[in-house]
Amino acid sequence: MEPGCRIGKVIGQKPPPRFDVFNVRVLVGLDKLFRKKRRYQGDLSASINDALLAVNLNTVKLATLEGKKKQTAGETQVVILRRLIRRIQKSQRRVAAR
């Protein structure tokens, strides 16, 4: 091999991101709990990703919002891992097939 020859990735190419950013709304009580617990402890997105990865999405019932009372907090940007997005989509397809 010639001196100065490098093997590896091409400089200037970035790996594809492993996450996407979503604007989400959570229930007011959950929003308050997340913000209270995660203040000064790290990232809200990490908490949401950890919670979604830890649960079996096929057994979780979706929340049904009823009435005129505001039940969700304002939008919050959350970074969600692509592998988690695929799990959520797969779970949605199973629910839709029922």
N, C-alpha and C positions, 0 to 999 in steps of 0.2 A: 504494500500500500504506500502511496506517495505521502511524503510529509505534508501536513496541513489539510489533508483530505478528511472530511468528517462524515461519520455515519450517524444517522438519526433523523429526527424530523426536520423539515425544511424551515429555516428561520423565517418568521413573518406569518406563518400559518397558525391560526388560533384553533384550539380544539373546539368542537361544537359545545355550546352550553348544555349543561345537564339539568337545566331548570327553566321554568317559564314564570312570568309575573302575572298575577291575576288580581283584579279588584273583587273582593268578596265582602259579603255582609253576614255577620253572625248575630245570633240572638243577643239582645241587650245585656242580659245577665252574664252570658258567656264572655261578651266583650269586656265587661267590667272585671270579671275574674281573670281573664288573660292579662289585661293591662296591669292589674294589681299584683299578680304573681310574678310577671315577667319584668316589671320595672326594676332597673338596675341589675338584672340578672342575665340579660342577653337578648336574643332576637325573638320576636313574636312569631316570625315565620318558622323558626326552628321548632318552637313549641307545637305549632299546628302540624308540621310535617311529622314530628315524633308521635303525636296523638293519632294521626291518620295511619301511620305505619303500624302502630301497636294494636289496632282494632281490626277485627274481621269485618270488612265492609259489606259482606253479604248478610250479616246479621243485624246491621244497624238500620233502624227505621228512619226514614226521612221525616223532618219536621213539617207539619202542615200549619201554615199561618192562616188564621181566621180572624175576622173582626176588623174593626176600623182603627184599633189602637196600634200605634207604631210598635212593632215587636223586634225590629232589627236595628242595629246601630248603623252609623254611617259607613261608607265604604272604606276598607283598609286594604292596602296593597300587600299581598302575600306572595312570597317566592315559594313555588312548589316544585319538588323534584319531578323530572320527567317520568321516572319509573313509577312514582306515586300517581301521576296523572293517568298513566296506562292502567293501573289497578282500579282507579275510580271509574274510568271509562268502561272497563270490563265488567265491573259491578253494575253499572247503569244498564248495560246491555242485558244482563241477567234479569234485572228488575223489569225492564221493558218486555222481556220475553214471557213473563208470567201472566 
